[in-house]
């Protein structure tokens, strides 16, 4: 497997830019270099999946493939998939008013206008109280007042996702379905795929949707492959294809963020000035012909990278900030990891 990973060459599915003479970039997959860089920043696992096959799998000494690790804010990527399942089940639509379900918001003009899409792209306008660093439960989240108008500004924080959790909980209860959003995701998506998410943090008996669950590197890679390819199943798709695609549509408030996923790519207009890129992810020093990239990112350098144009899923994991606080160090660089992993190759016209 090591030799395969070092010699595999990846080409994008088609020309990356307009013009009849455009040539798609080609990359060599250099797993050893990426793993070596990851270990320098306290990484313990790197997995690369191409077209559904594991072509690279590296673990630090003493780490087993089925061990689970806390992925922090990587959990946010689950919320969009919950929404895609709920759309397919007729429970909600992305652009419906959250106040139709969160009726406490109906008498507040600012919160009454918030849509589900805006909760998931973190542009709802809900304020994050500066005096409190405590993670809010669902009820605390829906009591949060609006600071800005919906869609006006991107504000990274847990309250959007916790409010979505309460909305989905009420939808599920009204339909006589699962007791919690986590149970719903498990039944609809994770369990049928054999994906095991453990140690999901909870507040007031409800799962936290912004952070705090654990998963093995292989299962996180399996989840990434599902996100890339579920729409290929046609009528057998597990979740709504249009909603799944919407997870990776930049918002007006932040062109580097979709619905629970980072979109750190210079082809998105306004990307380089986006709030969050640089704080959470490096700015990619790449041209617009670099492959499209979607990222689920958690503190401690927990990463799930999706390269749809290369049919590539990449997982990089550490022990997480709770077990290894040193992983909070800024020594980690997404840009440098990707530069080690994908090495551009000369292409002759």
Secondary structure, DSSP 8 states (H G I E B T S, - for coil): -HHHHHH-EEE-SS-SSSSTT----EEEE-HHHHHHHHHHTT--EEEEEETTEEEEEEE-TT--TT-EEE-GGGGHHHHHHHHHHHHHTTS--TTSBGGGTSGGGTTSHHHHT-BHHHHHTT-S-B---TT--S---HHHHHT--BSS-TTT----SSHHHHHHHHHHHHHHHHTT--SSHHHHHIIIIIHHHT---B---EETTEE-SSS--EEEHHHHHHHHHHHHHGGGGGGG-SS-HHHHHHTTS--SS-TTB-SSSB---TTSTTGGG-TTBTTTB------TTS---EEEEETTTEEEEEEGGGTEEEEEE-S-TTT-GGGGSTT--HHHHHHHHEEEE----
